[in-house]
Structure formats: C-alpha cells, structure tokens
C-alpha cells in the first residue's frame, strides 16, 4: 500500500507542476509577466521499530530504519529576473529594468505590477489595462494628453514641465505573492521602499521572463514522471486486486 500512496502523491505533485508550466507558457506574451516555479518538499521520515519478545518474555522494540514518506508542493514562487525589452514607440508604454514595481490603486488596496502598458481614462488619470490608477509619489496623476515624456528615473513631463514622478518601489524580502491579472500583493503590513536602482524605459514593454525552451523541457520531464508514477499505481492496483480475488480462495 505504501508504494501506491507514494505513486499517487507523485502524480498529484506532477499535476500541479504541469498546471504551473502551462500557465507560464500561456503568458509567454504577457508584458511584465514573471514565471512561477514550484517548490517540492518531502514529508518527515519516520523511524520504524520492530516489536518482539525478549528473553524474559516481555515485549521490546528495536529500531529497524527510516521510512521515506511522500512528497508534496511546499510553495509556488515567482522568478524576479528581468525580461527583455520590446520596442513599441508608444509614449504610455513603460518598461522597468531592475528590482522595482509599479504601484496601482485598486479596490482591494495597493497592488504592484511590472506590466507598464498604461493609458488615460476619461478623466485624464493614468491607468493600467484593467483601469486601475497608476500611483505617483503624490497619489494619482492627471495628464493633459497621452503624449507625456518620461525619463529613466520615472519623472513625468508635459510641455517641458515636470508634473510628477512614478511611484516605483521594491521589497527587501520575498513578500510578494501573485494575485491574478498580472498583479502582486505584499504580505502583511510590509512597507515597500522607493527603488533608486530601477531604470524606466519609455516606448518599451518588458517581455515575460519565461524561457520557452526550458518550459518545454520541463514539460516533457513532468509528463514522463507522471506517466511513470501512473504505471506504478496501476501495477499496485493489479496486485491488490489479485490478492483480494485469489489469496482468499486458497484452501
């Protein structure tokens, strides 16, 4: 039975890994997307004991060895490495290179993104593709047109006059978690710091940092591992069925 449990556990782990790889590949062309990676952990080993009668007729236990338990997904993290730059020549397309993130005002609180495909809503507010306002150092920013100038530090100019600076932040610890729609949420009461090393590129979008060739290689590995575990589970299932049907009929 232990082999059957180990095989089923391996299948469940590989199913999660397969879903994660599929999500990475499907977002290959999503601006600023950060690929996810799964971390696998093993259950704690269990020390087995053999119980037997000693010379005095009393039961005693002797250690036999360690029993390897199953595996499970421990966590899913994202790779923070920079993606390449894709030239669009659009004034409101902004790409980041470095550890920083754009800050957005959403109904659920402040969220963070690397997707710099911005626009202007009907009120002239700078927003992202979901319509969430992009935060600057003084709050939201109202533009007079969709043709501002943005320098490498995130300062925004209209008609030669500086009107604000983008709030570009970074985190000293790995506290960000993916939330969906290419957004990240900071854990707990984490307070980000202003990123002074992140460079802003106007007229560019950051590509996804997903490596297609690596993802396809991992996909093949996961598929073969899943199939191997599936065959092991089928073998154990046949053995258990045979034991139930044949051993019970022996006289």
HELIX and SHEET records of a PDB file:
HELIX    1   1 UNK A    2  UNK A   26  1                                  25    
HELIX    2   2 UNK A  212  UNK A  246  1                                  35    
HELIX    3   3 UNK A  247  UNK A  249  5                                   3    
SHEET    1   A 2 UNK A  36  UNK A  42  0                                        
SHEET    2   A 2 UNK A  71  UNK A  78 -1                                        
SHEET    1   B 2 UNK A  46  UNK A  53  0                                        
SHEET    2   B 2 UNK A  59  UNK A  67 -1                                        
SHEET    1   C 2 UNK A  85  UNK A  87  0                                        
SHEET    2   C 2 UNK A 204  UNK A 206 -1                                        
SHEET    1   D 2 UNK A  94  UNK A  97  0                                        
SHEET    2   D 2 UNK A 199  UNK A 202 -1                                        
SHEET    1   E 4 UNK A 109  UNK A 113  0                                        
SHEET    2   E 4 UNK A 101  UNK A 106 -1                                        
SHEET    3   E 4 UNK A 133  UNK A 136 -1                                        
SHEET    4   E 4 UNK A 139  UNK A 140 -1                                        
SHEET    1   F 4 UNK A 109  UNK A 113  0                                        
SHEET    2   F 4 UNK A 101  UNK A 106 -1                                        
SHEET    3   F 4 UNK A 168  UNK A 170 -1                                        
SHEET    4   F 4 UNK A 193  UNK A 194 -1                                        
SHEET    1   G 2 UNK A 119  UNK A 120  0                                        
SHEET    2   G 2 UNK A 126  UNK A 127 -1                                        
SHEET    1   H 3 UNK A 149  UNK A 150  0                                        
SHEET    2   H 3 UNK A 155  UNK A 158 -1                                        
SHEET    3   H 3 UNK A 161  UNK A 165 -1                                        
SHEET    1   I 2 UNK A 176  UNK A 180  0                                        
SHEET    2   I 2 UNK A 183  UNK A 186 -1                                        
END                                                                             
